[in-house]
Amino acid sequence: MTTLTVAGVLLGGALAGCGGGTPAPAPVATPPAAAASPAPPKKPPTMAPGPEGRTPVFERRPATAAVAGGSPSDEKVVALSFDADMTADQGPRARAGERFDNPELIALLRRLKVPATVFMTGRWAEEYPAQAKDIGADGLFEVANHSYSHHAFTADCYGLPVVAKETMAADVERAFAAFREAGVRNVVPYFRFPGGCYDDAALRALAPANVTAVQWDVVSGDAFATDAGAVARQVLDGVRPGSLVVLHCTRSAAPVTGEAVGRIVPELRKRGYRFVKVSELMEG
């Protein structure tokens, strides 16, 4: 009597018979698949330079191309942007206890899962390096340039000191250097003029910085505001598909922004809006 035993599972399930059976042929080993190369990081979209190399300016997503029938089809997206302002000469005020940051606002955006773009001055990143690094390390956010010193790039801009034309590009690069020093990631090549003030000369002077200037089409009115409801209403009344909203991330200068955002976000979501970063808005 021949006894047949199972020797075991070899190389993924081939059975070898012991005794009177014919051994199964050994399977051909399959070479391991080559490891896939990681995809390169996605480059943030930018706009092409304007005439004579002037810095391009982005304000909102334009109306999308017409679909069948010729009517515009606009996706309900909106970008919230927050200016983290601090001027070069406000160090003594910060040391005296004035707060130019707003960690509670950042925490609220995280809880609400709202992506946003933070336009940060270099001086802010120097004063709050841990917060700057933390914001830049979170994929929910991206960090853009708001100058180093928050000085104006034109005359007569809300009383701000004025940056000399020949040092404008260097001021922007100094802010990027402050971000690198603080270890900030997710930095995008976008720049917001302090006070939103610019002219043709500023666009020419800024050209060597190779940035896209980013403005807005909805003013929140949160700077120095004390009525969160009024701020929320102004934003809600102004938002249209593709809008870009300007708000602030400084407790001392915009104390009710967090409360206003807590009203704006659920209402816009109820209206069918989706929140995106400026880079996503520009992509469209």
PASEBA-1860 file (N, C-alpha, C; in nm, 3 decimals):
! residues 284
1> MTTLTVAG> 0.086/-0.118/0.000/0.000/0.000/0.000/0.089/0.122/0.000 ~ 0.062/0.216/-0.089/0.146/0.335/-0.099/0.084/0.444/-0.014 ~ 0.166/0.505/0.066/0.118/0.614/0.153/0.152/0.747/0.087 ~ 0.052/0.838/0.074/0.075/0.970/0.013/0.063/1.076/0.121 ~ 0.165/1.155/0.136/0.161/1.264/0.236/0.181/1.397/0.164 ~ 0.129/1.501/0.225/0.147/1.637/0.169/0.270/1.697/0.232 ~ 0.367/1.733/0.150/0.492/1.789/0.205/0.471/1.932/0.250 ~ 0.383/2.005/0.185/0.363/2.145/0.228/0.342/2.234/0.108
9> VLLGGALA> 0.319/2.358/0.137/0.298/2.458/0.033/0.431/2.524/0.003 ~ 0.473/2.512/-0.124/0.602/2.567/-0.162/0.582/2.677/-0.264 ~ 0.646/2.793/-0.240/0.647/2.903/-0.334/0.508/2.934/-0.387 ~ 0.422/2.965/-0.295/0.289/3.015/-0.333/0.193/2.907/-0.372 ~ 0.204/2.783/-0.320/0.096/2.688/-0.335/0.126/2.569/-0.421 ~ 0.251/2.542/-0.466/0.283/2.421/-0.542/0.294/2.306/-0.445 ~ 0.222/2.194/-0.471/0.224/2.079/-0.380/0.321/1.975/-0.435 ~ 0.408/1.922/-0.346/0.499/1.813/-0.386/0.449/1.684/-0.323
17> GCGGGTPA> 0.417/1.575/-0.404/0.368/1.448/-0.351/0.485/1.361/-0.304 ~ 0.470/1.291/-0.190/0.572/1.200/-0.138/0.521/1.058/-0.157 ~ 0.596/0.969/-0.221/0.553/0.832/-0.243/0.540/0.809/-0.392 ~ 0.427/0.751/-0.437/0.412/0.705/-0.574/0.373/0.813/-0.673 ~ 0.347/0.943/-0.631/0.302/1.044/-0.727/0.416/1.104/-0.807 ~ 0.384/1.171/-0.917/0.484/1.241/-0.997/0.499/1.382/-0.942 ~ 0.622/1.421/-0.910/0.641/1.555/-0.851/0.592/1.663/-0.946 ~ 0.527/1.766/-0.889/0.482/1.879/-0.970/0.602/1.964/-1.009
25> PAPVATPP> 0.601/2.021/-1.130/0.714/2.104/-1.170/0.722/2.229/-1.083 ~ 0.847/2.268/-1.054/0.866/2.389/-0.972/0.823/2.511/-1.051 ~ 0.746/2.600/-0.988/0.701/2.719/-1.060/0.819/2.811/-1.093 ~ 0.805/2.884/-1.201/0.909/2.980/-1.239/0.892/3.104/-1.154 ~ 0.999/3.146/-1.091/0.993/3.263/-1.004/0.968/3.389/-1.087 ~ 0.878/3.472/-1.037/0.849/3.597/-1.106/0.940/3.705/-1.051 ~ 1.013/3.776/-1.136/1.102/3.880/-1.083/1.022/3.989/-1.016 ~ 1.075/4.044/-0.907/1.001/4.150/-0.837/0.981/4.270/-0.927
33> AAAASPAP> 0.863/4.332/-0.912/0.834/4.451/-0.993/0.925/4.565/-0.950 ~ 0.965/4.644/-1.046/1.051/4.759/-1.014/0.972/4.859/-0.930 ~ 1.040/4.913/-0.831/0.974/5.010/-0.744/0.938/5.135/-0.824 ~ 0.816/5.181/-0.805/0.771/5.300/-0.878/0.841/5.423/-0.822 ~ 0.886/5.510/-0.909/0.950/5.634/-0.865/0.844/5.725/-0.806 ~ 0.874/5.789/-0.693/0.775/5.880/-0.635/0.747/5.996/-0.729 ~ 0.622/6.037/-0.734/0.585/6.148/-0.822/0.650/6.276/-0.770 ~ 0.703/6.359/-0.860/0.763/6.484/-0.815/0.657/6.573/-0.753
41> PKKPPTMA> 0.695/6.658/-0.657/0.595/6.745/-0.595/0.531/6.836/-0.700 ~ 0.402/6.860/-0.683/0.328/6.940/-0.780/0.371/7.085/-0.771 ~ 0.402/7.142/-0.886/0.446/7.280/-0.889/0.325/7.373/-0.884 ~ 0.325/7.471/-0.793/0.209/7.561/-0.786/0.194/7.639/-0.917 ~ 0.072/7.659/-0.963/0.052/7.734/-1.086/0.089/7.881/-1.066 ~ 0.139/7.942/-1.171/0.168/8.086/-1.169/0.117/8.144/-1.300 ~ 0.114/8.275/-1.304/0.073/8.343/-1.426/0.195/8.391/-1.503 ~ 0.182/8.397/-1.633/0.293/8.445/-1.717/0.314/8.594/-1.691
49> PGPEGRTP> 0.439/8.640/-1.701/0.464/8.784/-1.683/0.382/8.868/-1.779 ~ 0.350/8.989/-1.735/0.273/9.080/-1.819/0.363/9.149/-1.920 ~ 0.311/9.252/-1.987/0.389/9.325/-2.087/0.521/9.378/-2.028 ~ 0.627/9.361/-2.106/0.761/9.407/-2.065/0.804/9.343/-1.933 ~ 0.757/9.221/-1.909/0.803/9.148/-1.791/0.741/9.191/-1.660 ~ 0.636/9.270/-1.664/0.574/9.315/-1.539/0.521/9.196/-1.460 ~ 0.521/9.208/-1.329/0.466/9.105/-1.242/0.317/9.088/-1.271 ~ 0.271/8.964/-1.296/0.127/8.944/-1.323/0.045/8.955/-1.195
57> VFERRPAT> -0.082/8.989/-1.209/-0.171/9.007/-1.094/-0.292/8.916/-1.109 ~ -0.321/8.839/-1.003/-0.437/8.749/-0.999/-0.533/8.800/-0.893 ~ -0.662/8.810/-0.928/-0.762/8.860/-0.834/-0.870/8.758/-0.800 ~ -0.909/8.676/-0.894/-1.012/8.577/-0.871/-1.010/8.481/-0.990 ~ -1.076/8.367/-0.976/-1.086/8.275/-1.089/-1.182/8.335/-1.191 ~ -1.138/8.346/-1.317/-1.230/8.400/-1.418/-1.342/8.303/-1.448 ~ -1.447/8.353/-1.510/-1.558/8.266/-1.549/-1.506/8.156/-1.639 ~ -1.555/8.034/-1.618/-1.508/7.922/-1.698/-1.561/7.932/-1.840
65> AAVAGGSP> -1.495/7.858/-1.925/-1.538/7.858/-2.065/-1.681/7.806/-2.075 ~ -1.751/7.853/-2.172/-1.890/7.812/-2.190/-1.899/7.665/-2.227 ~ -2.002/7.599/-2.176/-2.029/7.461/-2.213/-2.136/7.462/-2.322 ~ -2.191/7.346/-2.353/-2.291/7.336/-2.460/-2.403/7.437/-2.437 ~ -2.434/7.509/-2.538/-2.541/7.608/-2.528/-2.489/7.749/-2.509 ~ -2.359/7.761/-2.474/-2.298/7.893/-2.465/-2.314/7.963/-2.332 ~ -2.373/7.898/-2.231/-2.387/7.963/-2.101/-2.268/7.931/-2.013 ~ -2.221/8.026/-1.933/-2.104/8.000/-1.848/-2.137/7.898/-1.740
73> SDEKVVAL> -2.039/7.817/-1.707/-2.058/7.715/-1.602/-1.951/7.736/-1.498 ~ -1.985/7.801/-1.386/-1.888/7.835/-1.282/-1.901/7.740/-1.165 ~ -1.790/7.677/-1.131/-1.787/7.588/-1.015/-1.794/7.672/-0.887 ~ -1.871/7.625/-0.791/-1.885/7.700/-0.667/-1.765/7.673/-0.576 ~ -1.657/7.742/-0.604/-1.538/7.735/-0.519/-1.505/7.875/-0.471 ~ -1.442/7.882/-0.354/-1.402/8.010/-0.297/-1.273/7.988/-0.219 ~ -1.184/8.085/-0.224/-1.057/8.077/-0.151/-1.057/8.182/-0.040 ~ -1.031/8.136/0.082/-1.011/8.227/0.195/-0.861/8.249/0.211
81> SFDADMTA> -0.820/8.375/0.214/-0.679/8.406/0.236/-0.666/8.493/0.361 ~ -0.558/8.473/0.433/-0.538/8.541/0.562/-0.402/8.609/0.564 ~ -0.401/8.739/0.587/-0.275/8.814/0.595/-0.224/8.810/0.739 ~ -0.103/8.756/0.755/-0.035/8.756/0.885/0.060/8.874/0.885 ~ 0.009/8.989/0.928/0.083/9.115/0.920/0.169/9.138/1.043 ~ 0.287/9.189/1.018/0.369/9.245/1.125/0.475/9.330/1.059 ~ 0.485/9.455/1.099/0.583/9.543/1.037/0.719/9.528/1.106 ~ 0.820/9.574/1.036/0.957/9.555/1.085/0.981/9.625/1.218
89> DQGPRARA> 0.905/9.730/1.249/0.932/9.808/1.370/0.836/9.776/1.486 ~ 0.762/9.665/1.475/0.665/9.633/1.580/0.719/9.536/1.685 ~ 0.849/9.507/1.679/0.908/9.418/1.779/0.886/9.462/1.922 ~ 0.909/9.591/1.954/0.885/9.637/2.092/0.742/9.615/2.137 ~ 0.645/9.633/2.048/0.506/9.612/2.085/0.479/9.465/2.114 ~ 0.542/9.376/2.034/0.526/9.232/2.058/0.589/9.195/2.192 ~ 0.705/9.252/2.222/0.771/9.222/2.350/0.690/9.275/2.468 ~ 0.611/9.379/2.443/0.526/9.435/2.549/0.396/9.356/2.566
97> GERFDNPE> 0.375/9.255/2.481/0.258/9.170/2.498/0.153/9.177/2.390 ~ 0.170/9.266/2.292/0.071/9.273/2.183/0.085/9.148/2.096 ~ -0.028/9.089/2.059/-0.027/8.964/1.984/-0.061/8.990/1.837 ~ 0.037/8.959/1.751/0.016/8.973/1.608/-0.016/8.837/1.543 ~ -0.029/8.734/1.625/-0.063/8.601/1.575/-0.210/8.571/1.609 ~ -0.258/8.455/1.566/-0.394/8.414/1.600/-0.403/8.262/1.592 ~ -0.341/8.190/1.687/-0.344/8.043/1.682/-0.483/7.985/1.693 ~ -0.574/8.056/1.760/-0.711/8.005/1.771/-0.779/8.002/1.634
105> LIALLRRL> -0.750/8.099/1.550/-0.807/8.102/1.415/-0.754/7.984/1.333 ~ -0.624/7.958/1.342/-0.567/7.844/1.268/-0.629/7.713/1.318 ~ -0.647/7.702/1.449/-0.709/7.581/1.505/-0.853/7.566/1.456 ~ -0.924/7.677/1.443/-1.063/7.673/1.394/-1.066/7.624/1.248 ~ -0.976/7.676/1.165/-0.971/7.632/1.025/-0.945/7.482/1.017 ~ -0.861/7.433/1.106/-0.833/7.288/1.109/-0.957/7.210/1.150 ~ -1.027/7.257/1.253/-1.147/7.186/1.298/-1.253/7.184/1.188 ~ -1.265/7.294/1.118/-1.365/7.304/1.011/-1.317/7.243/0.881
113> KVPATVFM> -1.188/7.201/0.879/-1.128/7.142/0.758/-1.140/7.237/0.639 ~ -1.098/7.361/0.662/-1.101/7.463/0.557/-0.959/7.491/0.508 ~ -0.928/7.455/0.384/-0.797/7.490/0.330/-0.787/7.641/0.313 ~ -0.667/7.695/0.327/-0.651/7.840/0.319/-0.507/7.874/0.281 ~ -0.490/7.996/0.233/-0.359/8.049/0.200/-0.326/8.160/0.299 ~ -0.211/8.150/0.364/-0.168/8.250/0.461/-0.059/8.335/0.398 ~ -0.086/8.464/0.381/0.013/8.558/0.329/0.087/8.617/0.448 ~ 0.211/8.577/0.462/0.289/8.602/0.583/0.403/8.700/0.557
121> TGRWAEEY> 0.422/8.795/0.647/0.540/8.879/0.635/0.660/8.806/0.694 ~ 0.778/8.840/0.645/0.899/8.779/0.700/0.916/8.811/0.847 ~ 0.877/8.932/0.883/0.890/8.973/1.024/0.798/8.890/1.113 ~ 0.680/8.853/1.063/0.588/8.767/1.139/0.652/8.630/1.161 ~ 0.713/8.575/1.055/0.777/8.444/1.066/0.893/8.447/1.165 ~ 0.962/8.559/1.173/1.072/8.572/1.271/1.018/8.582/1.414 ~ 0.906/8.650/1.430/0.849/8.667/1.564/0.782/8.539/1.614 ~ 0.721/8.462/1.522/0.649/8.339/1.558/0.699/8.221/1.474
129> PAQAKDIG> 0.827/8.187/1.486/0.883/8.082/1.398/0.817/7.945/1.415 ~ 0.782/7.909/1.539/0.718/7.778/1.561/0.581/7.772/1.495 ~ 0.506/7.881/1.507/0.374/7.884/1.442/0.387/7.886/1.290 ~ 0.483/7.962/1.240/0.504/7.968/1.095/0.539/7.830/1.042 ~ 0.626/7.760/1.112/0.665/7.625/1.069/0.547/7.529/1.075 ~ 0.467/7.541/1.181/0.351/7.453/1.199/0.248/7.475/1.089 ~ 0.221/7.600/1.054/0.126/7.629/0.947/0.177/7.573/0.815 ~ 0.306/7.594/0.788/0.364/7.548/0.662/0.376/7.398/0.651
137> ADGLFEVA> 0.375/7.328/0.764/0.387/7.182/0.762/0.252/7.113/0.743 ~ 0.145/7.188/0.752/0.009/7.133/0.742/-0.038/7.142/0.598 ~ -0.068/7.029/0.536/-0.114/7.027/0.397/-0.244/7.102/0.374 ~ -0.314/7.137/0.482/-0.437/7.214/0.467/-0.408/7.357/0.422 ~ -0.284/7.402/0.449/-0.248/7.541/0.424/-0.134/7.552/0.324 ~ -0.118/7.671/0.269/0.001/7.708/0.194/0.042/7.847/0.241 ~ 0.171/7.875/0.235/0.224/8.002/0.284/0.272/8.085/0.165 ~ 0.225/8.208/0.157/0.266/8.300/0.052/0.332/8.422/0.114
145> NHSYSHHA> 0.390/8.505/0.030/0.474/8.617/0.073/0.392/8.746/0.083 ~ 0.409/8.816/0.195/0.339/8.944/0.217/0.440/9.054/0.243 ~ 0.561/9.038/0.189/0.676/9.127/0.206/0.748/9.094/0.336 ~ 0.864/9.148/0.354/0.935/9.127/0.481/0.882/9.223/0.587 ~ 0.871/9.349/0.552/0.850/9.453/0.652/0.708/9.507/0.660 ~ 0.620/9.467/0.566/0.486/9.523/0.555/0.489/9.674/0.532 ~ 0.592/9.718/0.462/0.596/9.856/0.417/0.534/9.862/0.277 ~ 0.481/9.979/0.242/0.404/9.993/0.117/0.495/9.993/-0.006
153> FTADCYGL> 0.437/9.949/-0.117/0.508/9.948/-0.244/0.464/10.065/-0.334 ~ 0.380/10.153/-0.277/0.344/10.279/-0.343/0.334/10.386/-0.234 ~ 0.331/10.510/-0.275/0.309/10.618/-0.179/0.161/10.623/-0.140 ~ 0.133/10.688/-0.029/-0.006/10.710/0.015/-0.084/10.580/0.028 ~ -0.028/10.485/0.100/-0.095/10.357/0.122/-0.121/10.339/0.272 ~ -0.233/10.389/0.318/-0.277/10.375/0.458/-0.170/10.422/0.557 ~ -0.088/10.516/0.517/0.012/10.570/0.608/0.133/10.481/0.632 ~ 0.145/10.372/0.556/0.260/10.282/0.574/0.387/10.345/0.520
161> PVVAKETM> 0.501/10.317/0.585/0.629/10.361/0.526/0.645/10.296/0.389 ~ 0.722/10.358/0.301/0.731/10.313/0.163/0.866/10.246/0.135 ~ 0.861/10.131/0.067/0.982/10.061/0.025/1.036/10.130/-0.101 ~ 1.166/10.153/-0.106/1.227/10.213/-0.225/1.215/10.117/-0.342 ~ 1.192/10.170/-0.461/1.174/10.087/-0.580/1.291/9.990/-0.599 ~ 1.413/10.037/-0.575/1.530/9.953/-0.601/1.548/9.841/-0.499 ~ 1.472/9.843/-0.391/1.484/9.737/-0.291/1.359/9.649/-0.280 ~ 1.261/9.671/-0.367/1.135/9.594/-0.358/1.157/9.444/-0.375
169> AADVERAF> 1.228/9.405/-0.480/1.251/9.263/-0.503/1.331/9.202/-0.389 ~ 1.427/9.277/-0.336/1.508/9.227/-0.224/1.424/9.211/-0.097 ~ 1.326/9.299/-0.078/1.237/9.288/0.038/1.156/9.158/0.032 ~ 1.110/9.125/-0.088/1.034/9.001/-0.106/1.124/8.880/-0.080 ~ 1.245/8.883/-0.134/1.337/8.771/-0.113/1.375/8.758/0.034 ~ 1.384/8.870/0.105/1.416/8.864/0.248/1.305/8.792/0.325 ~ 1.180/8.810/0.282/1.070/8.737/0.345/1.082/8.587/0.318 ~ 1.110/8.549/0.194/1.128/8.407/0.163/1.243/8.349/0.245
177> AAFREAGV> 1.349/8.427/0.265/1.462/8.380/0.345/1.421/8.357/0.490 ~ 1.334/8.445/0.543/1.283/8.427/0.679/1.200/8.300/0.690 ~ 1.124/8.268/0.586/1.048/8.143/0.586/1.143/8.023/0.591 ~ 1.247/8.027/0.510/1.343/7.915/0.508/1.409/7.900/0.644 ~ 1.445/8.012/0.704/1.511/8.009/0.835/1.420/7.946/0.940 ~ 1.291/7.971/0.931/1.195/7.915/1.027/1.156/7.771/0.993 ~ 1.201/7.721/0.879/1.167/7.583/0.840/1.027/7.569/0.782 ~ 0.976/7.678/0.722/0.840/7.676/0.668/0.837/7.597/0.537
185> RNVVPYFR> 0.745/7.504/0.525/0.724/7.428/0.402/0.596/7.477/0.334 ~ 0.560/7.414/0.223/0.440/7.450/0.148/0.437/7.599/0.114 ~ 0.553/7.652/0.075/0.562/7.793/0.035/0.534/7.804/-0.114 ~ 0.447/7.895/-0.151/0.409/7.913/-0.291/0.463/8.048/-0.341 ~ 0.491/8.060/-0.472/0.552/8.182/-0.525/0.451/8.294/-0.552 ~ 0.374/8.325/-0.450/0.273/8.430/-0.461/0.309/8.544/-0.366 ~ 0.270/8.664/-0.404/0.302/8.783/-0.325/0.179/8.871/-0.314 ~ 0.155/8.922/-0.196/0.046/9.018/-0.177/0.104/9.151/-0.132
193> FPGGCYDD> 0.070/9.256/-0.206/0.118/9.389/-0.171/0.060/9.434/-0.037 ~ 0.141/9.484/0.054/0.088/9.540/0.179/-0.016/9.648/0.148 ~ -0.130/9.636/0.213/-0.239/9.729/0.188/-0.306/9.709/0.055 ~ -0.258/9.613/-0.024/-0.313/9.592/-0.158/-0.274/9.702/-0.255 ~ -0.178/9.786/-0.217/-0.143/9.903/-0.299/-0.029/9.870/-0.396 ~ -0.054/9.894/-0.524/0.052/9.877/-0.622/0.024/9.967/-0.742 ~ 0.128/9.990/-0.821/0.114/10.065/-0.945/0.205/10.001/-1.049 ~ 0.209/10.061/-1.165/0.287/10.004/-1.275/0.435/9.998/-1.238
201> AALRALAP> 0.485/10.100/-1.170/0.626/10.100/-1.131/0.658/9.986/-1.035 ~ 0.566/9.957/-0.944/0.588/9.847/-0.849/0.588/9.713/-0.922 ~ 0.499/9.695/-1.019/0.496/9.570/-1.096/0.626/9.549/-1.173 ~ 0.683/9.658/-1.222/0.811/9.648/-1.293/0.924/9.615/-1.196 ~ 0.924/9.685/-1.082/1.033/9.667/-0.984/1.032/9.528/-0.923 ~ 0.914/9.467/-0.914/0.901/9.336/-0.850/0.932/9.221/-0.945 ~ 0.945/9.249/-1.074/0.964/9.144/-1.175/1.079/9.047/-1.142 ~ 1.196/9.094/-1.093/1.304/8.999/-1.064/1.271/8.897/-0.956
209> ANVTAVQW> 1.167/8.920/-0.877/1.130/8.826/-0.771/1.058/8.703/-0.825 ~ 1.012/8.708/-0.950/0.946/8.594/-1.015/0.828/8.540/-0.935 ~ 0.741/8.630/-0.896/0.621/8.590/-0.822/0.497/8.634/-0.898 ~ 0.384/8.575/-0.863/0.254/8.622/-0.910/0.191/8.702/-0.796 ~ 0.155/8.826/-0.824/0.089/8.908/-0.723/-0.056/8.863/-0.708 ~ -0.101/8.848/-0.586/-0.237/8.798/-0.559/-0.314/8.903/-0.481 ~ -0.422/8.950/-0.539/-0.510/9.046/-0.474/-0.636/8.974/-0.426 ~ -0.754/9.026/-0.450/-0.880/8.965/-0.405/-0.995/9.036/-0.473
217> DVVSGDAF> -1.113/8.977/-0.465/-1.234/9.046/-0.515/-1.336/9.066/-0.404 ~ -1.311/9.007/-0.285/-1.402/9.025/-0.172/-1.323/9.076/-0.052 ~ -1.355/9.196/-0.008/-1.293/9.255/0.110/-1.378/9.219/0.232 ~ -1.318/9.155/0.330/-1.395/9.113/0.447/-1.427/9.228/0.542 ~ -1.340/9.328/0.544/-1.358/9.438/0.638/-1.326/9.400/0.781 ~ -1.246/9.292/0.800/-1.219/9.247/0.938/-1.110/9.326/1.007 ~ -1.031/9.402/0.933/-0.923/9.478/0.997/-0.981/9.583/1.091 ~ -0.945/9.570/1.218/-0.989/9.661/1.325/-1.140/9.657/1.349
225> ATDAGAVA> -1.208/9.557/1.296/-1.353/9.545/1.316/-1.383/9.491/1.456 ~ -1.498/9.524/1.508/-1.543/9.474/1.638/-1.675/9.399/1.629 ~ -1.734/9.396/1.509/-1.864/9.330/1.488/-1.846/9.212/1.394 ~ -1.839/9.092/1.450/-1.817/8.972/1.369/-1.932/8.950/1.271 ~ -2.052/8.982/1.311/-2.168/8.964/1.223/-2.158/9.050/1.099 ~ -2.111/9.174/1.116/-2.096/9.263/1.001/-1.991/9.212/0.904 ~ -1.882/9.159/0.959/-1.776/9.102/0.874/-1.831/8.983/0.796 ~ -1.903/8.895/0.865/-1.959/8.776/0.798/-2.056/8.817/0.689
233> RQVLDGVR> -2.140/8.914/0.717/-2.239/8.956/0.616/-2.170/9.014/0.493 ~ -2.065/9.091/0.516/-1.994/9.152/0.403/-1.933/9.045/0.312 ~ -1.877/8.942/0.374/-1.819/8.833/0.294/-1.929/8.756/0.222 ~ -2.033/8.719/0.294/-2.140/8.639/0.234/-2.211/8.714/0.121 ~ -2.221/8.845/0.134/-2.284/8.925/0.028/-2.195/8.936/-0.095 ~ -2.063/8.924/-0.073/-1.972/8.948/-0.184/-1.927/8.825/-0.260 ~ -1.934/8.708/-0.198/-1.879/8.587/-0.261/-1.960/8.544/-0.382 ~ -1.887/8.513/-0.489/-1.942/8.455/-0.610/-1.855/8.335/-0.648
241> PGSLVVLH> -1.899/8.247/-0.735/-1.813/8.135/-0.775/-1.677/8.185/-0.824 ~ -1.570/8.132/-0.765/-1.435/8.173/-0.803/-1.380/8.288/-0.723 ~ -1.451/8.332/-0.618/-1.406/8.449/-0.541/-1.283/8.419/-0.456 ~ -1.210/8.526/-0.426/-1.094/8.521/-0.338/-1.117/8.626/-0.230 ~ -1.122/8.581/-0.104/-1.155/8.668/0.009/-1.028/8.703/0.086 ~ -1.015/8.830/0.124/-0.902/8.871/0.208/-0.950/8.890/0.352 ~ -0.882/8.821/0.445/-0.906/8.834/0.588/-0.769/8.850/0.656 ~ -0.768/8.851/0.788/-0.641/8.871/0.860/-0.622/8.768/0.970
249> CTRSAAPV> -0.495/8.743/1.000/-0.458/8.644/1.101/-0.375/8.711/1.210 ~ -0.428/8.822/1.263/-0.358/8.897/1.369/-0.461/8.938/1.474 ~ -0.441/8.886/1.594/-0.539/8.914/1.700/-0.551/9.062/1.731 ~ -0.438/9.135/1.734/-0.442/9.274/1.775/-0.514/9.361/1.673 ~ -0.501/9.327/1.543/-0.558/9.413/1.439/-0.690/9.359/1.385 ~ -0.722/9.233/1.411/-0.846/9.174/1.359/-0.902/9.077/1.463 ~ -0.954/9.130/1.573/-0.991/9.045/1.687/-1.115/8.959/1.667 ~ -1.201/8.990/1.568/-1.325/8.913/1.554/-1.323/8.821/1.431
257> TGEAVGRI> -1.208/8.805/1.369/-1.202/8.725/1.246/-1.244/8.581/1.269 ~ -1.195/8.521/1.378/-1.231/8.382/1.406/-1.381/8.363/1.419 ~ -1.445/8.453/1.493/-1.590/8.443/1.511/-1.662/8.460/1.377 ~ -1.612/8.552/1.294/-1.674/8.572/1.163/-1.657/8.448/1.074 ~ -1.539/8.389/1.076/-1.515/8.268/0.996/-1.608/8.155/1.039 ~ -1.632/8.146/1.171/-1.723/8.045/1.222/-1.865/8.059/1.170 ~ -1.901/8.178/1.123/-2.033/8.199/1.063/-2.027/8.185/0.910 ~ -1.917/8.229/0.852/-1.903/8.229/0.705/-1.898/8.087/0.649
265> VPELRKRG> -1.817/8.002/0.711/-1.791/7.870/0.654/-1.917/7.784/0.644 ~ -1.993/7.765/0.752/-2.113/7.680/0.738/-2.216/7.736/0.641 ~ -2.228/7.869/0.636/-2.326/7.929/0.546/-2.286/7.908/0.400 ~ -2.158/7.927/0.368/-2.115/7.906/0.229/-2.126/7.759/0.191 ~ -2.097/7.670/0.285/-2.113/7.527/0.255/-2.261/7.495/0.231 ~ -2.347/7.559/0.307/-2.491/7.537/0.287/-2.533/7.583/0.147 ~ -2.464/7.684/0.096/-2.495/7.736/-0.037/-2.427/7.654/-0.148 ~ -2.354/7.551/-0.108/-2.293/7.463/-0.208/-2.150/7.495/-0.244
273> YRFVKVSE> -2.085/7.583/-0.167/-1.948/7.621/-0.198/-1.847/7.522/-0.141 ~ -1.737/7.509/-0.213/-1.623/7.428/-0.168/-1.503/7.522/-0.150 ~ -1.430/7.503/-0.040/-1.316/7.589/-0.010/-1.188/7.533/-0.071 ~ -1.108/7.621/-0.129/-0.982/7.580/-0.192/-0.874/7.681/-0.154 ~ -0.749/7.642/-0.175/-0.637/7.734/-0.159/-0.624/7.820/-0.284 ~ -0.547/7.927/-0.275/-0.528/8.015/-0.390/-0.467/7.938/-0.508 ~ -0.373/7.848/-0.480/-0.311/7.770/-0.588/-0.414/7.689/-0.664 ~ -0.512/7.633/-0.593/-0.618/7.556/-0.658/-0.712/7.647/-0.737
281> LMEG> -0.737/7.765/-0.682/-0.823/7.861/-0.752/-0.757/7.907/-0.882 ~ -0.625/7.930/-0.876/-0.551/7.975/-0.994/-0.542/7.864/-1.099 ~ -0.542/7.740/-1.053/-0.532/7.626/-1.143/-0.652/7.618/-1.237 ~ -0.767/7.658/-1.187/-0.890/7.642/-1.263/-0.899/7.734/-1.381
END
